[in-house]
Amino acid sequence: MHGRATPFSRGPIACALTALVLWLPPAGDAHDSRTCFIMDSPMELQGTITEHAYHNPHIYLTFETMDAATGETREWLLEANAVSSVRSVGWRADTFLAGDRVSVRGFPHRDPNRSTLFVDVITKADGSSYRSSGLAPGSFQAPDAPVSGSTDFSGVWQPDFASRNVAAGFRPDSLPLTPSAQAVLDEYDPDDDPALDCIPESLPGTVLPVYPVQFSRISEDELHIWYEQFDGRRVVHLGMSEHPADVEPSYMGHSIGWFEDGALVIDTRHFEETVWGLDRGTPSGTQKHLVERYTLSDDGMRLDVEYRFEDPEYMTEAVTVAGEMFLKPGYEFEAWDCDAEAARRHL
């Protein structure tokens, strides 16, 4: 599929696009494990909670059932959604306590030898129910009162969740890779995902994130970008016309920005070598270069997003992506506070 080209014009970045590919980052959490479950075959169990580990990127509970015929006890591992999603339905750290009797509706693991369920709904003895599946990342109750749109790009934004399949799992994308990058991708192992070590996704993969992103205009010369998932952080220097030569390479690179025909343009260079810096299983190098263009709708409720990235070490030509994000008025950001044990527990 092909995207829509928009020229970027400012000195050295005004180069022609050599490839125009509508390439979307893998849908869903980078470490998403739902492909391990049979999501169309729910089962129901009754038993007792023995542990409630309320952490990002996934909540886990342990749960004991008893076979009425034999009297034998069986322990199950219950995997639930992220804290950032279930808090929208009132699920909190003290919602479930050891000893609570509950009924669970969930989806079994594809390996029948594993006593693991992905939680759909848990119902307590008092009748209160808490959903896990079917919740959009960053779910929340939108305010009923009329809201005003953004006037300066500030606000919390998120792509349309309904158009994204967060349980799709890994699918190699159509990046124009060099032989060295392809060789790395050919050895792809999902257990090598940096997210399993609580490392935030690098650019460009996080430009159109699954979870919300917050733009904050700190001053006339500075814009901060905070990606809720894994607490990815960026500083955009609006008062700089060029990147300093002595910038230390970093995971998120060094960003400068300016306003052009009403749009916010961000140029980022000085990246460090990154294991999965272009896509799942695909590395990026120190020559990676990203240009983003954000255009605010007239009512300030939508951001049209277009970005172009290149990496001569690992890509044979540049790629452009187009998408959009929508304002989430009233959404309260919380620190992701990733728990390394929870990140790898599904393994």
C-alpha positions in Angstrom: 0.0 0.0 0.0 1.1 3.5 -0.7 0.9 6.5 1.5 0.6 10.2 0.7 3.7 12.2 0.3 4.2 15.6 1.9 7.4 17.5 1.2 9.6 18.4 4.1 11.7 21.4 3.4 14.4 22.7 5.6 18.0 22.6 4.5 19.6 19.2 4.6 16.4 17.3 5.2 14.8 18.4 1.9 15.7 15.2 0.1 13.4 13.3 -2.2 11.7 10.2 -0.8 13.2 7.1 -2.4 10.5 4.8 -1.1 6.9 5.6 -0.2 5.5 2.8 1.9 2.5 2.9 4.2 4.3 0.9 6.9 2.6 0.6 10.3 4.3 -0.5 13.5 3.2 -3.9 14.7 -0.2 -3.6 16.4 -0.5 -4.0 20.1 2.0 -4.2 22.9 5.5 -5.0 21.6 5.7 -7.9 23.9 2.0 -9.0 23.4 1.4 -12.6 24.5 -2.3 -13.0 23.6 -1.4 -15.1 20.5 -0.6 -17.8 23.1 -4.3 -18.1 24.0 -7.3 -19.5 22.2 -9.3 -16.3 22.1 -12.5 -17.8 20.6 -12.9 -20.7 23.2 -13.7 -19.2 26.6 -14.0 -21.4 29.7 -15.2 -20.7 33.2 -13.8 -21.7 36.6 -14.5 -21.1 40.2 -11.9 -21.0 42.9 -9.8 -18.9 45.3 -7.3 -16.1 44.6 -3.9 -16.8 46.1 -2.0 -13.8 44.6 -2.7 -10.5 42.9 0.3 -9.0 41.1 -1.0 -5.6 40.0 1.8 -4.4 37.6 2.4 -3.2 34.1 2.8 -4.5 31.4 0.4 -7.2 32.5 -1.5 -8.0 35.7 -1.2 -11.6 37.0 -3.2 -13.5 39.5 -2.8 -17.1 40.8 -6.0 -19.0 41.4 -6.7 -22.4 42.9 -9.6 -24.7 41.9 -10.6 -28.0 43.4 -11.8 -31.1 41.6 -15.0 -32.1 43.3 -14.6 -35.7 42.4 -11.0 -36.2 43.5 -10.5 -33.4 46.0 -7.3 -32.4 44.2 -6.2 -28.8 44.0 -5.1 -27.2 40.8 -3.3 -23.9 40.5 -3.9 -21.6 37.5 -2.0 -18.5 36.3 -4.4 -15.8 35.2 -3.0 -13.2 32.9 -4.9 -9.9 32.6 -4.6 -6.6 30.7 -2.3 -3.7 31.6 -2.9 -1.5 34.7 -3.4 1.4 32.3 -6.4 -0.3 30.7 -8.2 -2.1 33.6 -8.2 1.0 35.8 -10.9 2.3 33.5 -13.3 -0.3 34.9 -12.4 0.3 38.5 -9.8 -2.5 38.9 -7.3 -1.5 41.5 -4.3 -3.0 43.4 -6.6 -4.0 46.3 -9.5 -5.2 44.2 -8.5 -8.9 44.7 -7.0 -10.2 47.9 -5.6 -13.7 48.7 -8.5 -15.8 49.9 -11.2 -14.1 47.7 -13.6 -16.6 46.2 -14.2 -15.7 42.5 -15.4 -17.0 39.2 -13.3 -16.5 36.2 -14.2 -16.5 32.5 -11.1 -16.7 30.4 -9.3 -18.0 27.4 -7.1 -21.1 27.7 -3.5 -21.4 26.7 -2.8 -23.1 23.4 -0.6 -25.6 25.2 -3.1 -27.9 27.1 -0.3 -28.8 29.6 -0.2 -25.2 30.9 -2.8 -24.1 33.4 -2.9 -20.5 32.2 -5.9 -18.3 31.2 -6.1 -14.9 29.7 -8.8 -13.2 31.8 -12.0 -12.0 30.1 -14.0 -11.3 33.3 -13.5 -12.0 37.0 -16.6 -11.9 39.3 -16.3 -11.6 43.0 -18.6 -13.3 45.6 -20.5 -10.0 46.0 -21.4 -10.0 42.3 -19.0 -7.2 41.3 -17.3 -8.0 38.0 -14.0 -6.7 36.5 -13.3 -7.0 32.8 -9.8 -7.5 31.2 -10.3 -8.4 27.6 -11.9 -6.0 25.1 -10.5 -2.9 26.8 -8.7 -0.4 24.6 -5.2 0.5 25.7 -5.5 3.7 27.7 -9.3 3.2 28.3 -11.1 5.9 30.3 -14.4 7.5 30.8 -14.6 10.5 28.6 -16.0 13.7 30.1 -19.7 14.4 29.4 -19.3 18.2 29.3 -18.2 19.8 26.0 -14.4 20.1 25.7 -12.2 22.4 23.8 -9.6 21.2 21.3 -5.9 21.8 21.5 -4.6 25.1 20.2 -0.8 24.5 20.5 -0.5 20.7 20.0 -0.5 20.2 23.8 -2.7 17.4 25.1 -3.1 13.6 25.3 -3.4 11.9 22.0 -3.9 8.4 20.8 -4.5 6.6 17.4 -7.9 5.0 16.9 -7.8 1.7 18.8 -10.8 0.2 16.9 -8.7 0.0 13.7 -5.8 -1.8 15.4 -5.6 -5.5 16.2 -3.6 -5.6 19.4 -3.6 -9.4 19.4 -2.2 -9.8 15.9 1.2 -10.9 17.0 4.4 -10.5 15.0 4.2 -10.0 11.3 7.3 -8.9 9.4 6.8 -5.5 7.8 7.7 -4.4 4.3 10.8 -2.4 5.2 13.4 -2.2 2.5 16.2 -3.8 4.5 19.8 -4.2 3.7 21.2 -7.8 3.8 22.7 -7.2 7.2 19.4 -6.1 8.6 17.6 -9.0 6.9 20.0 -11.5 8.4 19.1 -10.2 11.9 15.4 -10.3 11.2 15.8 -13.9 9.9 16.9 -14.8 13.4 13.9 -13.1 15.0 13.1 -14.4 18.5 10.2 -12.8 20.4 11.9 -13.6 23.6 14.6 -11.1 22.7 12.0 -8.2 22.8 13.5 -5.2 24.7 10.0 -4.7 26.2 10.6 -7.9 28.3 13.4 -5.9 30.0 11.0 -2.9 30.4 12.9 -0.9 27.8 10.6 1.6 26.0 10.1 1.3 22.2 12.4 3.5 20.2 11.6 5.7 17.2 10.0 5.5 14.7 7.9 2.6 16.1 6.4 4.7 18.9 5.4 7.8 16.8 1.9 6.3 16.3 1.7 4.4 19.6 -0.9 1.9 20.9 -1.2 3.6 24.3 -1.7 7.4 24.7 1.0 10.0 24.2 1.2 13.4 25.9 2.5 16.5 24.2 3.4 19.3 26.7 4.5 22.8 25.7 6.9 23.5 28.5 8.1 26.9 27.2 8.4 28.8 24.0 11.6 26.8 23.2 10.7 23.4 24.5 8.1 20.7 23.9 8.0 17.4 25.9 6.6 14.2 24.6 5.7 11.4 27.0 4.7 7.9 25.7 2.7 6.2 28.4 3.7 2.7 27.5 7.1 2.0 29.2 7.5 5.7 30.0 9.3 6.7 26.8 10.3 10.4 27.0 11.5 13.0 24.5 12.5 16.7 24.6 11.9 18.7 21.4 14.1 21.8 21.2 12.1 24.5 19.4 14.7 27.2 19.9 17.4 25.3 17.9 17.9 25.6 14.1 20.5 22.8 13.9 21.5 19.8 16.0 24.7 20.4 18.1 27.6 18.5 16.8 28.6 17.2 20.3 25.3 15.5 21.2 25.7 12.2 22.9 23.8 9.5 21.0 20.8 8.2 22.8 17.9 5.7 22.5 15.4 8.5 21.6 17.9 10.7 19.8 18.1 14.5 19.8 15.1 16.4 18.5 14.7 19.9 17.2 11.4 21.4 16.0 9.8 24.3 14.2 6.4 25.4 12.9 5.9 25.4 9.1 2.6 26.4 7.5 0.9 25.8 10.8 2.3 22.3 11.2 4.7 21.1 13.9 7.8 19.6 12.3 10.3 17.6 14.4 13.7 16.4 13.1 15.6 13.8 15.2 19.1 12.5 14.8 22.0 11.3 17.0 20.5 7.9 17.8 22.5 5.2 19.4 22.7 1.7 18.0 19.5 -0.1 19.0 18.6 -3.8 18.9 14.9 -3.4 17.7 15.2 0.2 16.6 13.3 0.0 13.3 10.8 -2.7 14.0 10.4 -6.0 15.9 13.5 -7.9 15.3 15.1 -5.2 13.1 18.0 -3.1 14.4 18.8 0.5 13.8 22.1 2.4 13.7 23.6 5.7 14.5 22.7 7.1 11.1 19.0 6.7 11.7 17.1 9.9 10.9 13.5 10.7 11.5 11.3 13.7 10.4 7.8 14.0 11.8 5.0 16.4 10.7 2.0 17.0 12.9 -1.0 19.0 11.6 -3.7 20.1 14.0 -7.3 20.0 12.8 -9.4 23.2 12.8 -11.3 22.1 15.9 -8.0 20.9 17.7 -9.4 17.4 18.2 -7.2 15.5 15.7 -3.6 15.4 14.7 -2.7 14.3 11.2 0.7 12.6 11.4 3.2 11.9 8.7 6.8 10.8 9.3 9.7 9.8 7.2 12.7 7.8 8.4 15.9 6.4 7.0 18.8 4.4 8.2 21.6 3.9 5.5 23.1 1.1 7.6 20.0 -1.1 7.7 17.6 0.3 5.1 18.1 0.6 1.3 15.8 3.5 1.0 13.6 5.9 3.1 10.1 5.1 4.2 7.1 7.4 4.8 4.1 6.6 7.1 0.8 8.5 7.5 -1.7 8.2 10.3 -3.8 10.3 12.7 -4.3 10.7 16.5 -7.2 12.0 18.4 -7.4 14.1 21.5 -8.3 12.4 24.8 -9.6 15.3 27.0 -9.5 14.5 30.7 -7.2 11.5 30.4 -4.8 11.3 33.4 -1.3 10.0 32.6 0.3 7.7 35.1 3.9 6.4 35.3 4.0 3.0 33.6 6.2 1.6 36.4 7.1 -1.6 34.4 7.8 -4.7 36.5 10.5 -6.8 35.0 9.1 -10.0 36.5 5.6 -9.3 35.1 7.1 -8.5 31.7 8.6 -12.0 31.4 6.1 -14.0 33.5 4.1 -15.2 30.5 7.2 -17.0 29.2 
